[in-house]
Structure formats: C-alpha cells, structure tokens
C-alpha cells in the first residue's frame, strides 16, 4: 500500500487503530452483509460504510490481485 492510500485511510478513519478487523471492515463498507429472512437465503453484498474508503482501497486491491 502506498503513502497516498495510507494517508487517505488515516484521514477518513481516525479510529482505525482502536477497532478490531471485522469492525474496521464494516465501517469501511467491505464486510459482506447477508440478505436472509426465515427460510429464504439471498446473496451477500457489501454496502454501507464510507464510500471514500472503498474508493481509496480499490486500486491497491486491484494491483495486489494481479
């Protein structure tokens, strides 16, 4: 991860050092949220959270995946 991404994360999630992994993923909007109701089971989606954090993490994740 580069310095620009790290700076963006520090600026947008100042509480990052005091959160657990799942809490940080949920705050950033990266935790899968299941759509289930009784017997019906739908797909899991990522949504909510802070959009600017997801946008800052997109390109580093794409580079890491390649």
Secondary structure as GFF3:
##gff-version 3
##sequence-region A 1 66
A	DSSP	alpha_helix	3	12	.	.	.	ID=ss1
A	DSSP	three_ten_helix	16	18	.	.	.	ID=ss2
A	DSSP	alpha_helix	21	28	.	.	.	ID=ss3
A	DSSP	beta_strand	32	37	.	.	.	ID=ss4
A	DSSP	beta_strand	40	46	.	.	.	ID=ss5
A	DSSP	alpha_helix	51	65	.	.	.	ID=ss6
###
